Amino acid sequence: MKVYYVLTVPIAIYFILDSKKIHPAYRLNLFKKYRLGLTMFLNKLRIPTGTSYKAHLAMALKIFETPPEVEGVILECGTWKGGSAANLSLVCKMTGRKLVIYDSFEGLPEKTEGDREADSYSVGEYAGTLDEVKSNIRKYGHIESCEFVQGWFSDTLPHLNRPVLIAFLDVDLEASLETCVRYIWNNLTEKGYIFIDEYIGLDYCSIFYSEKYWRTVFDRTPPGLIGAGVGLPLGEYYIGPFDEIDDHPIQHPNAGAYTRKDFSGHWTFYPPTLELPAADVAAISASSEPASVRAEN
């Protein structure tokens, strides 16, 4: 699997960055694509990171496909030692955007009651100091493209008030994910993206399909998530589920998953023979109506 991963680097770069939508203003020729992709791959080896260079390339593609006149920063929540940030900073340099990095720089926080993911981690795990992260980005990325916001997400993100083109959430915990989604979503541009790294856990991904959550917090239907459970199809071989990975030693999950502000992952077909509680029927009917109609009602 590791041999395959290395040997297919040139193929992965070519396929991931192949797009007719890449804006000509960035002058992204084949040489620049390969230079960026190979640098991202090497940075994966140089800086401790739990994310794949392929996921970084996928985010880069969405940035390159966005016209430069569309406002929006690139936002990263959870940076560890700065591996993904170094790669994203290179893309920001090429596109004239700003990378805003949110992190406690103290590792993971105390467990929040009800967080099902918290038992799998330790307080302080994945800690990287601000100096460490800056040093790594200075060596292998573009520090001038970066801003740093230090603190717990619950303290810093409520003050977010700027357009966000892409938010990369590598936050591990359910409580952290919810906080990020709640405060970032309304700041996304019209077709802004949220990418996540913890894409394997179906329970974790389910926030993007929860009709109750999206109706309660944003008064809209859920957006869904491309890549839920397996990651984006970026050249890996993985059937899953993850708790059976030891039975398939050369399989490996893919990389990243994402949603977009204008996406929909909402089920609306309920046959007449299916009996639902009256409250659920009313909620489904309301969420199926255009916002203007709901406002009039």
Secondary structure, 3 states (H helix, E strand, C coil): CHHHHHHCHHHHHHHHCCCCCCCHHHCCCHHHHHHHHHHHHHHHHHCCCCCCHHHHHHHHHHHHCCCCCCCCEEEEECCCCCHHHHHHHHHHHHHCCCEEEEECCCCCCCCCCCCCCHHHCCCCCCCCCHHHHHHHHHHHCCHHHEEEEECCHHHHHHHCCCCEEEEEECCCCHHHHHHHHHHHHHHEEEEEEEEECCCCCHHHHHHHHCHHHHHHHHCCCCCCCECCCCCECCCCCCCCCHHHHHHCCCCCCCECEEEECCCCCCCCCCCCCCCCCHHHHHHHHHHHCCHHHHHHC
